Amino acid sequence: MLRSFRKIRFWLQAERIGPDMPLTHLLLFSKRAGHWLARKKLKVCEAGAEIRPHAYLVETKHISLGKNVVVRPGCKLFAVADSQGRGQIILDENVLVGSDVHIYVSNHTFGDPDQDIIYQGHDTPSSVHIKRGAWIGAGAIILPGVTVGRNAVVGAGSVVTRDVADNSVVVGSPAREVRRCTSGRDPSASNPPGAISA
Ligand SMILES: CC(C)(COP(=O)(O)OP(=O)(O)OC[C@H]1O[C@@H](n2cnc3c(N)ncnc32)[C@H](O)[C@@H]1OP(=O)(O)O)[C@@H](O)C(=O)NCCC(=O)NCCS
């Protein structure tokens, strides 16, 4: 009995959400309970932000979800608790995230050829920031230190190793720019329909 109570308390308090934390996983099946959990565990969880079942988030106190951001099934957001705030994952307002998107903020250290990598520790983490309105296609992988610009598009299955400029479309592994979107409209307009130019 006491063990079960401790386990439930652990699931509610630990900075993780996902299938290996059964209670947190179950709560995600209810939109309202899931939002409550996300507000409790994440650094920031704005109105309309949602985490769907089968997403997996680690070091949740270093993850911020802006307004309307939905973290879909199969996504893995692995932040790092770093005292200087270098391991954050920040998804701004209206970022679209496809299913199975992975975001990482740290690398294993591997420079010593004589020591197993498991014993070499980690490099300094480097935050990932996805700016407002960007779209990350399904199955994309965003690597440590990357900033994806405003309204940029990352193609499905891409591996993003470098920053992505505002309004650009990047695809492949490593992700390369294939086009940029321009509107030619007043940027202060509320929802300008963008025209795509190659
Ligand atoms: C990125 C994307 C939006 C680009 O669409 P588009 O502007 O119509 O681009 P095009 O189809 O004209 O492709 C341009 C080039 O990039 C390549 N390309 C497009 N998407 C690619 C991808 N995901 N990975 C690798 N290459 C890709 C095309 O083959 C083409 O190359 P080519 O010029 O050598 O023929 C689209 O391909 C994509 O990946 N969508 C994601 C879908 C998704 O994840 N949906 C989940 C719902 S959230």
The ligand as an SDF file (V2000), in Angstrom:
LIG
                    3D

 48 50  0  0  0  0  0  0  0  0999 V2000
    8.6200   19.9530  -46.5770 C   0  0  0  0  0  0  0  0  0  0  0  0
    7.3440   19.8330  -47.3960 C   0  0  0  0  0  0  0  0  0  0  0  0
    6.2500   20.6740  -46.7510 C   0  0  0  0  0  0  0  0  0  0  0  0
    7.7520   20.4250  -48.7480 C   0  0  0  0  0  0  0  0  0  0  0  0
    6.6780   20.4980  -49.5970 O   0  0  0  0  0  0  0  0  0  0  0  0
    6.8370   21.2980  -50.9770 P   0  0  0  0  0  0  0  0  0  0  0  0
    7.0990   22.7300  -50.7220 O   0  0  0  0  0  0  0  0  0  0  0  0
    5.6650   20.9760  -51.7820 O   0  0  0  0  0  0  0  0  0  0  0  0
    8.1950   20.7610  -51.5760 O   0  0  0  0  0  0  0  0  0  0  0  0
    8.4170   19.8930  -52.8900 P   0  0  0  0  0  0  0  0  0  0  0  0
    7.5460   18.6930  -52.8590 O   0  0  0  0  0  0  0  0  0  0  0  0
    8.3430   20.8200  -54.0560 O   0  0  0  0  0  0  0  0  0  0  0  0
    9.9320   19.4040  -52.6790 O   0  0  0  0  0  0  0  0  0  0  0  0
   11.0590   20.2180  -52.9230 C   0  0  0  0  0  0  0  0  0  0  0  0
   12.2720   19.3040  -52.9400 C   0  0  0  0  0  0  0  0  0  0  0  0
   12.4850   18.8170  -51.6130 O   0  0  0  0  0  0  0  0  0  0  0  0
   12.3830   17.3890  -51.5750 C   0  0  0  0  0  0  0  0  0  0  0  0
   11.6550   17.0340  -50.3620 N   0  0  0  0  0  0  0  0  0  0  0  0
   10.4220   17.4490  -49.9960 C   0  0  0  0  0  0  0  0  0  0  0  0
   10.1100   17.0020  -48.7820 N   0  0  0  0  0  0  0  0  0  0  0  0
   11.1610   16.2700  -48.3700 C   0  0  0  0  0  0  0  0  0  0  0  0
   11.4370   15.5700  -47.1780 C   0  0  0  0  0  0  0  0  0  0  0  0
   10.5570   15.5280  -46.1840 N   0  0  0  0  0  0  0  0  0  0  0  0
   12.6360   14.9490  -47.0530 N   0  0  0  0  0  0  0  0  0  0  0  0
   13.5470   15.0250  -48.0670 C   0  0  0  0  0  0  0  0  0  0  0  0
   13.3420   15.6890  -49.2270 N   0  0  0  0  0  0  0  0  0  0  0  0
   12.1600   16.3020  -49.3650 C   0  0  0  0  0  0  0  0  0  0  0  0
   11.6060   17.0050  -52.8280 C   0  0  0  0  0  0  0  0  0  0  0  0
   11.9330   15.7010  -53.2620 O   0  0  0  0  0  0  0  0  0  0  0  0
   12.0980   18.0610  -53.7910 C   0  0  0  0  0  0  0  0  0  0  0  0
   13.3820   17.7090  -54.2390 O   0  0  0  0  0  0  0  0  0  0  0  0
   13.7710   17.8880  -55.8170 P   0  0  0  0  0  0  0  0  0  0  0  0
   13.6390   19.3770  -56.0660 O   0  0  0  0  0  0  0  0  0  0  0  0
   15.1720   17.3910  -55.8710 O   0  0  0  0  0  0  0  0  0  0  0  0
   12.7740   17.1020  -56.5640 O   0  0  0  0  0  0  0  0  0  0  0  0
    6.8090   18.3810  -47.5080 C   0  0  0  0  0  0  0  0  0  0  0  0
    7.5790   17.6560  -48.4620 O   0  0  0  0  0  0  0  0  0  0  0  0
    6.8630   17.6420  -46.1610 C   0  0  0  0  0  0  0  0  0  0  0  0
    7.8540   17.0340  -45.7750 O   0  0  0  0  0  0  0  0  0  0  0  0
    5.7320   17.7150  -45.4380 N   0  0  0  0  0  0  0  0  0  0  0  0
    5.5920   17.1650  -44.1050 C   0  0  0  0  0  0  0  0  0  0  0  0
    4.3190   16.3560  -43.9910 C   0  0  0  0  0  0  0  0  0  0  0  0
    4.0610   15.9710  -42.5730 C   0  0  0  0  0  0  0  0  0  0  0  0
    4.9570   15.7290  -41.7980 O   0  0  0  0  0  0  0  0  0  0  0  0
    2.8070   15.9530  -42.2100 N   0  0  0  0  0  0  0  0  0  0  0  0
    2.4330   15.6440  -40.8340 C   0  0  0  0  0  0  0  0  0  0  0  0
    1.3370   16.5450  -40.4080 C   0  0  0  0  0  0  0  0  0  0  0  0
    1.8140   17.6660  -39.1170 S   0  0  0  0  0  0  0  0  0  0  0  0
  1  2  1  0
  2  3  1  0
  2  4  1  0
  2 36  1  0
  4  5  1  0
  5  6  1  0
  6  7  2  0
  6  8  1  0
  6  9  1  0
  9 10  1  0
 10 11  2  0
 10 12  1  0
 10 13  1  0
 13 14  1  0
 14 15  1  0
 15 16  1  0
 15 30  1  0
 16 17  1  0
 17 18  1  0
 17 28  1  0
 18 19  1  0
 18 27  1  0
 19 20  2  0
 20 21  1  0
 21 22  1  0
 21 27  2  0
 22 23  1  0
 22 24  2  0
 24 25  1  0
 25 26  2  0
 26 27  1  0
 28 29  1  0
 28 30  1  0
 30 31  1  0
 31 32  1  0
 32 33  2  0
 32 34  1  0
 32 35  1  0
 36 37  1  0
 36 38  1  0
 38 39  2  0
 38 40  1  0
 40 41  1  0
 41 42  1  0
 42 43  1  0
 43 44  2  0
 43 45  1  0
 45 46  1  0
 46 47  1  0
 47 48  1  0
M  END
$$$$
